[in-house]
Amino acid sequence: MAQMAFYFDQNRCMACNACTVACKDWNDVQPGQARWRRLSNEESGSFPDVKVFNLVLSCNHCANPACTAACPVGAIYKREEDGIVIVNRDLCQNIKACAVACPYGAPQFGDDDSEPVAEASWAVAHPMQKCTFCWDRQAEGLAPSCVAACPQRALDFGTVAEITAKYPTAVKTVVGMPQSDLDSNGNKLESGDTVPSIYFKPKG
């Protein structure tokens, strides 16, 4: 399996939200509480020596996804060909164990405003939804929508081998990145370190 991975240059990100808007647009994620890609920032220092650390995250398509291990109905799985983590929304029971397990806030849930009409095949009104690494765009030879939209080229993608070869000094964490072996409540994950498929250039 050639595991797909993201790359994020924290120096280039200017918090414009082009990536988050492009993600919603391409994937037809309606306005509301579900956000597949999310922007956060942290500040340090005091005037006039202040630093802002931007970070945009979606699903990190982990090598050892905590969401998959936590789902009791088997609705979440990794694709064998590229390691992309997918949710089968028809199987989801809205138990939300995945949301508790994921350190990165990747599992998202709609509401009656964003999903006013339930799909006939869904078992629940608002099954979990998340980043698909734009596998449909990749199948057409296109970059994920977030990568293509970034005006500063802060985002990139490729296989783990391609990313580590292209960015040999990349690291696995930056300011703002959640700890990869803790769930959303800060508890140690029984399934172990998630090993997120994302690499970084930290802000200098």
Backbone as a chain_set.jsonl record, in Angstrom:
{"seq": "MAQMAFYFDQNRCMACNACTVACKDWNDVQPGQARWRRLSNEESGSFPDVKVFNLVLSCNHCANPACTAACPVGAIYKREEDGIVIVNRDLCQNIKACAVACPYGAPQFGDDDSEPVAEASWAVAHPMQKCTFCWDRQAEGLAPSCVAACPQRALDFGTVAEITAKYPTAVKTVVGMPQSDLDSNGNKLESGDTVPSIYFKPKG", "coords": {"N": [[0.841, -1.195, 0.0], [0.599, 2.169, -0.91], [0.773, 4.645, 1.099], [-1.096, 7.582, 1.255], [-0.367, 11.045, 1.929], [-0.475, 14.254, 3.586], [1.189, 17.473, 3.333], [2.258, 20.282, 5.142], [3.199, 23.597, 5.196], [3.949, 25.646, 7.65], [4.96, 28.181, 7.649], [4.09, 29.394, 5.338], [1.309, 29.581, 5.405], [-1.383, 31.816, 5.5], [-3.74, 32.016, 6.775], [-6.087, 32.332, 5.231], [-8.283, 30.841, 4.619], [-8.926, 29.729, 2.159], [-8.546, 27.045, 1.547], [-10.347, 25.716, 3.264], [-12.801, 26.634, 2.351], [-12.741, 25.765, -0.319], [-12.761, 23.025, 0.089], [-15.317, 22.583, 1.232], [-16.84, 23.433, -0.946], [-16.137, 21.707, -3.166], [-16.847, 19.203, -2.143], [-19.477, 19.475, -1.612], [-20.375, 20.175, 0.948], [-22.692, 21.407, 2.993], [-23.509, 24.721, 4.309], [-23.032, 25.012, 7.794], [-22.544, 23.102, 10.805], [-20.752, 21.083, 10.187], [-17.472, 20.693, 9.252], [-15.045, 19.807, 7.185], [-12.365, 20.47, 6.786], [-10.368, 22.396, 8.917], [-9.391, 25.512, 10.354], [-7.058, 26.667, 12.709], [-5.419, 28.695, 15.195], [-2.565, 29.726, 17.106], [-1.136, 31.985, 19.43], [1.924, 33.508, 20.505], [4.172, 35.19, 22.757], [4.589, 38.784, 23.274], [3.567, 42.118, 22.413], [6.174, 44.092, 21.048], [6.911, 41.713, 19.923], [5.51, 39.283, 18.634], [4.213, 36.108, 17.716], [2.295, 34.25, 15.408], [0.835, 31.16, 14.972], [-0.43, 29.375, 12.496], [-2.625, 26.679, 11.659], [-3.965, 24.249, 9.59], [-6.143, 21.573, 9.475], [-7.43, 18.419, 8.442], [-8.997, 15.261, 8.115], [-6.369, 13.083, 8.889], [-5.79, 10.702, 7.729], [-4.736, 8.408, 9.014], [-2.09, 6.022, 9.683], [-2.67, 4.212, 11.61], [-5.611, 4.392, 12.324], [-7.578, 5.772, 14.879], [-10.307, 6.118, 14.8], [-11.335, 4.075, 13.207], [-10.758, 1.839, 14.78], [-12.408, 2.411, 16.925], [-15.034, 2.4, 16.007], [-17.999, 0.669, 16.409], [-19.586, -0.573, 14.531], [-18.283, -1.01, 12.206], [-18.152, 0.968, 10.207], [-16.138, 2.562, 9.257], [-13.199, 2.524, 7.337], [-9.92, 1.677, 5.982], [-8.7, 2.309, 2.751], [-7.276, -0.145, 0.73], [-5.55, 0.368, -1.409], [-4.428, 2.919, -1.146], [-4.443, 3.831, 1.451], [-6.277, 5.726, 2.286], [-8.687, 6.917, 4.542], [-11.995, 6.041, 4.874], [-15.491, 6.678, 5.37], [-18.364, 4.746, 5.484], [-21.3, 5.98, 4.996], [-23.793, 4.87, 4.966], [-23.703, 2.781, 6.745], [-23.156, 3.922, 9.193], [-24.145, 4.564, 12.562], [-24.388, 6.802, 14.056], [-23.168, 6.839, 16.564], [-20.929, 8.054, 17.503], [-18.523, 7.339, 18.672], [-16.23, 7.429, 17.224], [-15.682, 10.147, 17.001], [-14.971, 10.787, 19.585], [-12.663, 9.252, 19.854], [-10.879, 10.233, 17.879], [-8.025, 12.267, 17.661], [-7.944, 14.613, 16.232], [-10.295, 15.864, 15.519], [-11.578, 15.061, 13.193], [-13.936, 13.442, 12.442], [-17.119, 14.516, 11.484], [-20.404, 15.96, 11.89], [-23.549, 16.553, 10.475], [-26.582, 18.592, 10.548], [-30.149, 19.281, 10.863], [-30.454, 21.558, 9.347], [-28.268, 21.661, 7.566], [-28.434, 19.196, 6.367], [-31.228, 18.685, 5.363], [-32.865, 16.755, 4.216], [-32.935, 13.383, 4.602], [-30.886, 10.81, 3.257], [-32.17, 7.977, 1.548], [-30.854, 5.613, 1.97], [-29.508, 5.853, 4.345], [-28.956, 4.881, 7.726], [-29.336, 6.484, 9.887], [-30.276, 9.913, 10.595], [-28.23, 11.831, 10.318], [-25.458, 10.773, 9.492], [-21.937, 10.19, 10.196], [-19.502, 12.305, 8.632], [-16.611, 13.133, 6.64], [-13.303, 14.241, 5.609], [-12.246, 12.994, 2.478], [-9.841, 12.819, 1.287], [-10.083, 13.712, -1.212], [-10.363, 11.581, -3.109], [-11.735, 11.143, -5.424], [-11.038, 13.285, -7.084], [-8.302, 12.79, -7.271], [-8.362, 10.431, -8.705], [-8.848, 11.394, -11.184], [-6.523, 12.588, -11.805], [-6.114, 14.983, -10.514], [-5.226, 17.402, -7.978], [-6.062, 17.286, -4.443], [-8.851, 19.319, -3.412], [-8.299, 21.265, -1.457], [-5.511, 21.542, -1.545], [-5.15, 22.401, -4.183], [-6.397, 24.877, -4.061], [-4.932, 26.551, -2.377], [-3.416, 29.649, -2.162], [-0.879, 30.311, -1.348], [0.6, 28.072, -1.534], [0.89, 26.428, 0.699], [0.047, 23.925, 1.288], [0.529, 20.52, 0.362], [0.586, 17.305, -1.288], [0.947, 13.724, -1.523], [2.37, 10.412, -1.857], [3.652, 8.866, 1.132], [6.334, 8.231, 0.694], [6.909, 9.926, -1.463], [6.473, 12.478, -0.34], [8.34, 12.562, 1.801], [10.687, 12.387, 0.353], [10.598, 14.678, -1.223], [10.467, 16.685, 0.678], [12.787, 16.591, 2.667], [13.474, 17.548, 5.213], [11.169, 17.633, 6.643], [8.944, 17.445, 9.456], [7.062, 15.718, 12.055], [5.294, 17.07, 13.682], [3.868, 20.229, 14.722], [3.431, 23.513, 16.232], [0.319, 23.571, 17.766], [-0.588, 21.157, 16.79], [-2.415, 18.325, 17.703], [-1.7, 15.806, 20.22], [-0.701, 12.673, 19.106], [-1.335, 10.216, 20.234], [-3.389, 10.429, 21.986], [-6.862, 10.591, 22.855], [-9.777, 12.651, 22.014], [-10.486, 13.622, 24.462], [-8.198, 13.696, 25.851], [-7.265, 11.325, 26.839], [-5.287, 8.321, 26.962], [-4.987, 6.484, 24.008], [-6.337, 3.303, 23.511], [-5.896, 1.854, 21.243], [-3.455, 2.672, 20.429], [-0.756, 4.8, 19.141], [-1.845, 6.997, 16.612], [-0.448, 7.558, 14.297], [-0.401, 9.789, 12.258], [-0.869, 10.673, 8.82], [0.667, 13.0, 7.857], [2.912, 15.655, 7.221], [5.2, 18.238, 8.227], [6.47, 21.617, 7.816], [7.77, 23.455, 10.245], [6.927, 26.67, 11.647], [9.369, 29.153, 11.388]], "CA": [[0.0, 0.0, 0.0], [1.29, 3.454, -0.96], [-0.002, 5.528, 1.968], [-1.152, 8.989, 0.891], [-0.081, 11.935, 3.052], [-0.461, 15.699, 3.377], [2.329, 18.264, 3.801], [1.816, 21.634, 5.482], [4.257, 24.554, 5.517], [3.348, 26.609, 8.571], [5.472, 29.509, 7.321], [3.391, 29.943, 4.18], [-0.125, 29.746, 5.642], [-1.779, 33.158, 5.93], [-5.064, 31.888, 7.401], [-7.075, 32.935, 4.333], [-9.423, 29.913, 4.556], [-9.217, 29.261, 0.798], [-8.597, 25.581, 1.572], [-11.563, 25.239, 3.922], [-13.92, 26.951, 1.464], [-12.647, 24.864, -1.47], [-13.169, 21.698, 0.566], [-16.788, 22.573, 1.32], [-17.411, 23.597, -2.282], [-15.972, 20.515, -3.987], [-17.518, 18.046, -1.553], [-20.883, 19.825, -1.404], [-20.675, 20.222, 2.38], [-23.55, 22.578, 3.131], [-23.228, 25.58, 5.463], [-23.468, 24.411, 9.048], [-21.536, 22.755, 11.796], [-19.787, 20.118, 9.65], [-16.34, 21.32, 8.563], [-14.073, 18.743, 6.944], [-11.032, 21.059, 7.007], [-10.552, 23.431, 9.916], [-8.259, 26.39, 10.627], [-6.874, 27.128, 14.082], [-4.155, 29.415, 15.366], [-2.078, 30.002, 18.456], [-0.245, 33.132, 19.505], [2.897, 33.504, 21.588], [4.91, 36.435, 22.889], [3.848, 40.01, 23.541], [3.934, 43.209, 21.518], [6.042, 43.959, 19.585], [7.462, 40.42, 19.491], [4.39, 38.346, 18.661], [4.17, 35.12, 16.65], [1.028, 33.552, 15.205], [1.051, 29.853, 14.361], [-1.64, 28.865, 11.858], [-2.647, 25.253, 11.355], [-5.198, 23.732, 8.987], [-6.174, 20.116, 9.549], [-8.627, 17.656, 8.103], [-8.614, 13.897, 8.479], [-4.965, 12.837, 8.564], [-5.714, 9.388, 7.088], [-3.689, 7.809, 9.849], [-1.668, 4.647, 9.441], [-3.369, 3.421, 12.62], [-6.703, 5.299, 12.674], [-8.333, 5.491, 16.099], [-11.738, 6.094, 14.471], [-11.657, 2.734, 12.718], [-10.732, 0.934, 15.929], [-13.484, 2.748, 17.862], [-16.374, 2.239, 15.427], [-18.501, -0.679, 16.722], [-20.388, -1.147, 13.443], [-17.426, -1.2, 11.035], [-18.504, 1.916, 9.15], [-14.948, 3.302, 8.832], [-12.17, 1.588, 6.882], [-8.822, 2.208, 5.178], [-8.602, 1.744, 1.411], [-6.048, -0.926, 0.609], [-4.661, 0.847, -2.457], [-3.761, 4.195, -0.87], [-4.495, 4.162, 2.869], [-7.255, 6.767, 2.584], [-9.699, 6.465, 5.494], [-13.321, 6.319, 4.325], [-16.657, 6.28, 6.157], [-19.562, 4.305, 4.77], [-22.357, 6.69, 5.713], [-24.974, 4.004, 5.052], [-23.561, 1.895, 7.907], [-22.989, 4.702, 10.427], [-25.291, 4.595, 13.477], [-24.308, 8.055, 14.815], [-22.757, 6.529, 17.939], [-19.93, 9.104, 17.757], [-17.308, 6.85, 19.325], [-15.128, 7.875, 16.371], [-15.391, 11.536, 17.327], [-14.26, 10.774, 20.865], [-11.358, 8.63, 19.677], [-9.999, 10.97, 16.979], [-7.369, 13.417, 18.287], [-7.856, 15.752, 15.316], [-11.615, 16.414, 15.212], [-11.926, 14.762, 11.801], [-15.341, 13.056, 12.245], [-18.026, 15.658, 11.529], [-21.808, 15.581, 11.837], [-24.455, 17.589, 10.025], [-27.804, 18.8, 11.317], [-31.326, 19.387, 10.011], [-30.297, 22.687, 8.435], [-27.307, 21.344, 6.507], [-28.915, 17.974, 5.714], [-32.666, 18.685, 5.684], [-33.516, 15.547, 3.706], [-32.078, 12.221, 4.806], [-30.774, 9.847, 2.155], [-32.981, 6.787, 1.796], [-30.005, 4.495, 2.365], [-28.893, 6.087, 5.645], [-29.608, 4.272, 8.885], [-29.624, 7.586, 10.805], [-30.513, 11.157, 9.851], [-26.996, 12.57, 10.057], [-24.284, 9.93, 9.72], [-20.641, 10.869, 10.212], [-18.901, 12.685, 7.359], [-15.226, 13.545, 6.849], [-12.407, 14.358, 4.457], [-12.005, 11.766, 1.709], [-8.585, 13.075, 0.573], [-10.516, 13.951, -2.596], [-9.959, 10.427, -3.913], [-12.377, 11.269, -6.732], [-10.195, 14.19, -7.866], [-7.039, 12.098, -7.544], [-8.62, 9.44, -9.754], [-8.824, 12.137, -12.452], [-5.219, 13.22, -11.939], [-6.169, 16.311, -9.915], [-4.864, 17.529, -6.573], [-7.193, 17.55, -3.557], [-9.346, 20.688, -3.581], [-7.618, 22.16, -0.523], [-4.162, 21.767, -2.067], [-5.263, 23.185, -5.411], [-6.908, 26.221, -3.785], [-4.06, 27.351, -1.509], [-2.668, 30.615, -2.96], [0.496, 30.402, -0.854], [1.191, 26.736, -1.672], [1.235, 25.917, 2.024], [-0.363, 22.527, 1.33], [0.935, 19.636, -0.715], [0.161, 15.933, -1.034], [1.638, 12.674, -2.26], [2.584, 9.256, -0.996], [4.634, 9.122, 2.189], [7.653, 8.184, 0.071], [7.083, 11.141, -2.267], [6.562, 13.646, 0.543], [9.612, 12.555, 2.539], [11.761, 12.64, -0.607], [10.483, 16.068, -1.672], [10.697, 17.555, 1.834], [13.583, 15.738, 3.56], [13.571, 18.091, 6.57], [9.83, 17.686, 7.233], [8.789, 16.83, 10.775], [5.735, 15.126, 12.263], [4.417, 17.885, 14.517], [4.1, 21.67, 14.793], [2.6, 24.179, 17.237], [-1.113, 23.411, 17.532], [-0.919, 19.779, 16.412], [-2.755, 17.485, 18.859], [-0.855, 14.643, 20.478], [-1.242, 11.623, 18.236], [-1.703, 8.992, 20.954], [-4.43, 10.757, 22.957], [-8.166, 10.842, 22.241], [-10.228, 14.038, 22.072], [-10.606, 13.996, 25.87], [-6.866, 13.678, 26.451], [-6.961, 10.004, 27.398], [-4.432, 7.472, 26.139], [-5.747, 5.621, 23.104], [-6.064, 1.872, 23.659], [-5.443, 1.341, 19.948], [-2.073, 3.109, 20.218], [-0.497, 6.016, 18.377], [-2.57, 6.984, 15.344], [0.523, 7.727, 13.202], [-1.066, 10.587, 11.224], [-0.176, 10.761, 7.535], [0.871, 14.409, 7.551], [4.265, 16.134, 7.511], [5.173, 19.679, 8.417], [7.596, 22.525, 7.969], [7.342, 24.332, 11.331], [7.197, 28.097, 11.493], [10.701, 29.492, 11.862]], "C": [[0.873, 1.241, 0.0], [0.459, 4.462, -0.168], [0.073, 6.974, 1.503], [-0.968, 9.859, 2.132], [-0.195, 13.396, 2.618], [0.883, 16.274, 3.834], [1.82, 19.676, 4.042], [3.005, 22.478, 5.905], [3.653, 25.663, 6.357], [3.827, 28.041, 8.313], [4.655, 30.185, 6.226], [1.92, 30.257, 4.462], [-0.433, 31.145, 6.16], [-3.215, 33.185, 6.444], [-6.172, 32.5, 6.546], [-8.348, 32.095, 4.204], [-9.796, 29.485, 3.134], [-9.36, 27.74, 0.776], [-9.888, 25.063, 2.185], [-12.795, 25.502, 3.058], [-13.927, 26.01, 0.256], [-13.095, 23.455, -1.104], [-14.685, 21.587, 0.624], [-17.419, 22.601, -0.068], [-17.329, 22.303, -3.084], [-16.805, 19.345, -3.467], [-18.985, 18.307, -1.219], [-21.269, 19.703, 0.069], [-21.428, 21.521, 2.634], [-23.161, 23.435, 4.339], [-23.804, 24.971, 6.734], [-22.282, 23.979, 9.874], [-20.489, 21.767, 11.268], [-18.713, 20.844, 8.847], [-15.248, 20.265, 8.397], [-12.641, 19.215, 7.142], [-11.208, 22.29, 7.882], [-9.254, 24.199, 10.17], [-8.236, 26.748, 12.107], [-5.58, 27.922, 14.147], [-3.846, 29.612, 16.836], [-1.115, 31.175, 18.389], [0.729, 32.951, 20.664], [3.628, 34.837, 21.599], [4.007, 37.599, 23.222], [4.387, 41.116, 22.647], [5.248, 43.853, 21.969], [6.555, 42.621, 19.034], [6.395, 39.339, 19.624], [4.499, 37.382, 17.483], [2.78, 34.482, 16.6], [1.312, 32.266, 14.441], [-0.277, 29.346, 13.813], [-1.511, 27.369, 11.595], [-3.988, 24.896, 10.746], [-5.111, 22.211, 8.947], [-7.496, 19.587, 9.021], [-8.405, 16.277, 8.703], [-7.176, 13.687, 8.03], [-4.731, 11.441, 7.988], [-4.583, 8.547, 7.707], [-3.341, 6.382, 9.425], [-2.357, 3.699, 10.409], [-4.553, 4.235, 13.139], [-7.494, 4.876, 13.907], [-9.823, 5.386, 15.818], [-12.177, 4.707, 14.022], [-11.733, 1.734, 13.86], [-11.933, 1.164, 16.85], [-14.876, 2.445, 17.327], [-16.904, 0.826, 15.662], [-19.275, -1.331, 15.593], [-19.577, -1.286, 12.155], [-17.721, -0.258, 9.884], [-17.295, 2.655, 8.584], [-13.849, 2.301, 8.463], [-11.086, 2.322, 6.101], [-8.82, 1.522, 3.817], [-7.253, 1.06, 1.256], [-5.055, -0.299, -0.362], [-3.885, 2.105, -2.087], [-3.836, 4.635, 0.591], [-5.46, 5.265, 3.234], [-8.348, 6.19, 3.482], [-11.069, 6.964, 5.033], [-14.407, 5.908, 5.325], [-17.772, 5.875, 5.202], [-20.754, 4.879, 5.516], [-23.635, 5.856, 5.835], [-24.926, 3.12, 6.296], [-23.521, 2.647, 9.231], [-24.289, 4.748, 11.23], [-25.284, 5.853, 14.354], [-23.981, 7.83, 16.29], [-21.722, 7.537, 18.436], [-18.73, 8.654, 18.578], [-16.078, 7.286, 18.542], [-14.703, 9.29, 16.717], [-14.643, 11.649, 18.649], [-12.835, 10.276, 20.667], [-10.383, 9.49, 18.875], [-9.361, 12.172, 17.675], [-7.541, 14.711, 17.508], [-9.205, 16.375, 14.951], [-12.087, 16.126, 13.811], [-13.375, 14.325, 11.607], [-16.265, 14.25, 12.46], [-19.469, 15.181, 11.351], [-22.651, 16.778, 11.42], [-25.635, 17.758, 10.963], [-28.973, 18.975, 10.337], [-31.244, 20.542, 9.023], [-29.379, 22.342, 7.264], [-27.683, 20.079, 5.732], [-30.42, 17.829, 5.983], [-33.408, 17.437, 5.224], [-32.549, 14.379, 3.832], [-32.052, 11.347, 3.558], [-31.541, 8.582, 2.52], [-32.153, 5.624, 2.329], [-29.39, 4.658, 3.752], [-29.686, 5.414, 6.758], [-30.009, 5.326, 9.913], [-29.743, 8.87, 9.98], [-29.215, 11.854, 9.439], [-25.77, 11.715, 10.373], [-22.993, 10.739, 9.625], [-20.176, 11.181, 8.79], [-17.497, 13.203, 7.639], [-14.498, 13.687, 5.519], [-12.186, 12.999, 3.8], [-10.666, 11.809, 0.968], [-8.86, 13.297, -0.913], [-10.058, 12.805, -3.516], [-10.549, 10.509, -5.323], [-11.588, 12.212, -7.643], [-8.874, 13.507, -8.231], [-7.201, 11.071, -8.657], [-8.61, 10.076, -11.135], [-7.501, 12.864, -12.665], [-5.15, 14.616, -11.36], [-5.714, 16.276, -8.463], [-6.126, 17.653, -5.727], [-7.577, 19.029, -3.615], [-8.625, 21.675, -2.672], [-6.223, 22.522, -1.028], [-4.216, 22.676, -3.291], [-5.642, 24.633, -5.136], [-5.929, 27.114, -3.037], [-3.214, 28.331, -2.323], [-1.204, 30.731, -2.563], [1.261, 29.088, -1.002], [1.706, 26.208, -0.329], [0.917, 24.434, 2.153], [0.17, 21.772, 0.122], [0.473, 18.23, -0.353], [1.002, 14.981, -1.876], [1.693, 11.437, -1.395], [3.6, 9.64, 0.082], [6.038, 9.155, 1.602], [7.928, 9.451, -0.737], [7.269, 12.376, -1.392], [7.902, 13.686, 1.264], [10.8, 12.781, 1.621], [11.781, 14.107, -1.036], [10.817, 17.052, -0.562], [11.495, 16.785, 2.889], [13.714, 16.265, 4.984], [12.212, 18.172, 7.264], [9.79, 16.939, 8.56], [7.335, 16.392, 10.956], [4.817, 15.937, 13.174], [4.824, 19.343, 14.446], [3.256, 22.231, 15.938], [1.133, 24.057, 16.838], [-1.533, 22.002, 17.171], [-1.232, 18.95, 17.653], [-1.799, 16.311, 19.008], [-1.489, 13.418, 19.841], [-1.646, 10.337, 18.945], [-2.75, 9.238, 22.031], [-5.753, 11.0, 22.244], [-8.58, 12.295, 22.447], [-10.406, 14.542, 23.5], [-9.263, 13.987, 26.591], [-6.484, 12.366, 27.095], [-6.116, 9.196, 26.428], [-5.294, 6.538, 25.289], [-5.348, 4.162, 23.296], [-5.514, 1.281, 22.367], [-4.022, 1.799, 19.601], [-1.967, 4.389, 19.408], [-1.163, 5.924, 17.007], [-1.655, 7.059, 14.122], [-0.124, 8.507, 12.043], [-0.224, 10.713, 9.961], [-0.085, 12.219, 7.09], [2.27, 14.809, 8.019], [4.257, 17.652, 7.487], [6.539, 20.338, 8.203], [7.169, 23.513, 9.041], [7.678, 25.793, 11.036], [8.523, 28.439, 12.138], [10.704, 30.676, 12.8]], "O": [[1.787, 1.358, 0.816], [-0.463, 5.067, -0.715], [1.161, 7.534, 1.369], [-1.354, 9.477, 3.236], [-0.034, 13.726, 1.444], [1.613, 15.655, 4.609], [1.046, 20.209, 3.246], [3.727, 22.135, 6.841], [2.933, 26.518, 5.844], [3.168, 28.999, 8.716], [4.545, 31.41, 6.196], [1.348, 31.128, 3.807], [0.171, 31.608, 7.128], [-3.83, 34.247, 6.536], [-7.094, 33.119, 7.077], [-9.373, 32.587, 3.732], [-10.875, 28.932, 2.926], [-10.208, 27.209, 0.06], [-10.464, 24.091, 1.698], [-13.724, 24.694, 3.032], [-14.98, 25.516, -0.147], [-13.737, 22.775, -1.905], [-15.267, 20.622, 0.13], [-18.393, 21.9, -0.339], [-18.336, 21.846, -3.625], [-17.393, 18.594, -4.244], [-19.653, 17.466, -0.619], [-22.341, 19.198, 0.402], [-20.864, 22.608, 2.504], [-22.554, 22.934, 5.285], [-24.93, 24.475, 6.741], [-21.157, 24.434, 9.665], [-19.425, 21.638, 11.873], [-19.019, 21.531, 7.872], [-14.601, 19.881, 9.371], [-11.794, 18.455, 7.613], [-12.077, 23.125, 7.632], [-8.168, 23.62, 10.198], [-9.265, 27.091, 12.688], [-4.741, 27.828, 13.251], [-4.736, 29.659, 17.686], [-0.375, 31.336, 17.419], [0.404, 32.324, 21.672], [3.698, 35.528, 20.583], [2.806, 37.429, 23.427], [5.526, 41.055, 22.183], [5.417, 44.131, 23.156], [6.622, 42.43, 17.82], [6.376, 38.581, 20.593], [4.84, 37.794, 16.374], [2.174, 34.212, 17.637], [1.953, 32.286, 13.39], [-1.15, 28.934, 14.577], [-0.418, 26.864, 11.341], [-5.034, 25.203, 11.317], [-4.139, 21.639, 8.452], [-8.539, 20.23, 9.143], [-7.696, 16.144, 9.7], [-6.805, 14.069, 6.92], [-3.585, 11.044, 7.782], [-3.658, 8.074, 7.046], [-4.171, 5.646, 8.889], [-2.602, 2.536, 10.088], [-4.516, 4.721, 14.269], [-8.014, 3.762, 13.972], [-10.534, 4.655, 16.507], [-13.244, 4.224, 14.402], [-12.634, 0.896, 13.916], [-12.422, 0.227, 17.481], [-15.806, 2.251, 18.11], [-16.315, -0.132, 15.161], [-19.595, -2.517, 15.672], [-20.133, -1.644, 11.117], [-17.563, -0.625, 8.72], [-17.403, 3.308, 7.546], [-13.603, 1.344, 9.197], [-11.294, 3.436, 5.62], [-8.924, 0.298, 3.736], [-6.216, 1.621, 1.609], [-3.846, -0.417, -0.167], [-2.81, 2.351, -2.634], [-3.341, 5.709, 0.934], [-5.472, 5.71, 4.382], [-8.873, 5.108, 3.216], [-11.269, 8.161, 4.831], [-14.261, 4.915, 6.037], [-18.076, 6.579, 4.24], [-21.173, 4.341, 6.54], [-24.462, 6.111, 6.71], [-25.966, 2.75, 6.842], [-23.818, 2.074, 10.279], [-25.374, 4.942, 10.682], [-26.079, 5.961, 15.288], [-24.469, 8.554, 17.157], [-21.648, 7.835, 19.628], [-18.0, 9.483, 19.12], [-15.009, 7.488, 19.118], [-13.513, 9.604, 16.727], [-13.78, 12.512, 18.807], [-11.9, 10.823, 21.252], [-9.184, 9.482, 19.155], [-10.074, 13.012, 18.224], [-7.313, 15.793, 18.05], [-9.254, 17.315, 14.157], [-12.916, 16.863, 13.277], [-14.012, 14.804, 10.669], [-16.2, 14.915, 13.494], [-19.723, 14.141, 10.745], [-22.488, 17.878, 11.946], [-25.689, 17.15, 12.033], [-28.799, 18.833, 9.127], [-31.892, 20.511, 7.977], [-29.668, 22.681, 6.117], [-27.293, 19.915, 4.576], [-30.834, 16.953, 6.743], [-34.455, 17.096, 5.773], [-31.471, 14.388, 3.237], [-33.07, 11.168, 2.889], [-31.551, 8.171, 3.68], [-32.663, 4.76, 3.043], [-28.813, 3.711, 4.286], [-30.916, 5.382, 6.738], [-30.913, 5.099, 10.717], [-29.357, 8.905, 8.812], [-29.119, 12.401, 8.341], [-25.121, 11.909, 11.401], [-22.965, 11.828, 9.05], [-20.429, 10.413, 7.862], [-17.215, 13.662, 8.746], [-15.003, 13.31, 4.462], [-11.969, 11.992, 4.475], [-10.384, 10.953, 0.13], [-7.988, 13.097, -1.758], [-9.447, 13.038, -4.559], [-9.96, 10.02, -6.287], [-11.482, 11.964, -8.844], [-8.39, 13.631, -9.356], [-6.289, 10.864, -9.456], [-8.394, 9.396, -12.138], [-7.368, 13.66, -13.594], [-4.226, 15.368, -11.674], [-5.805, 15.243, -7.799], [-7.162, 18.082, -6.234], [-6.724, 19.888, -3.84], [-8.367, 22.808, -3.077], [-5.808, 23.678, -0.945], [-3.421, 23.608, -3.416], [-5.255, 25.527, -5.889], [-6.084, 28.335, -3.062], [-2.37, 27.894, -3.106], [-0.379, 31.197, -3.35], [2.433, 29.003, -0.636], [2.789, 25.63, -0.234], [1.456, 23.757, 3.029], [0.251, 22.306, -0.985], [0.02, 17.994, 0.767], [1.679, 15.393, -2.819], [1.119, 11.417, -0.307], [4.319, 10.629, -0.057], [6.845, 10.009, 1.968], [9.036, 9.987, -0.705], [8.121, 13.219, -1.67], [8.536, 14.74, 1.329], [11.822, 13.313, 2.056], [12.847, 14.703, -1.192], [11.378, 18.119, -0.814], [10.931, 16.368, 3.901], [14.038, 15.494, 5.886], [12.114, 18.724, 8.36], [10.494, 15.949, 8.764], [6.486, 16.667, 10.109], [3.679, 15.535, 13.414], [5.974, 19.664, 14.148], [2.461, 21.51, 16.54], [0.752, 24.395, 15.717], [-2.719, 21.678, 17.238], [-0.408, 18.873, 18.565], [-1.169, 15.879, 18.042], [-2.68, 13.161, 20.021], [-2.24, 9.455, 18.325], [-2.985, 8.383, 22.885], [-5.769, 11.556, 21.146], [-7.813, 13.085, 22.997], [-10.469, 15.75, 23.728], [-9.195, 14.238, 27.794], [-5.492, 12.292, 27.819], [-6.219, 9.368, 25.214], [-6.211, 5.889, 25.793], [-4.166, 3.823, 23.25], [-4.752, 0.315, 22.398], [-3.455, 1.364, 18.599], [-2.978, 4.986, 19.036], [-1.061, 4.905, 16.325], [-2.054, 6.662, 13.027], [-0.363, 7.945, 10.974], [0.998, 10.844, 10.034], [-0.678, 12.618, 6.088], [2.746, 14.366, 9.064], [3.429, 18.275, 6.823], [7.592, 19.724, 8.379], [6.291, 24.338, 8.79], [8.596, 26.097, 10.274], [8.783, 28.07, 13.283], [11.762, 31.079, 13.282]]}, "num_chains": 1, "name": "protein.A"}
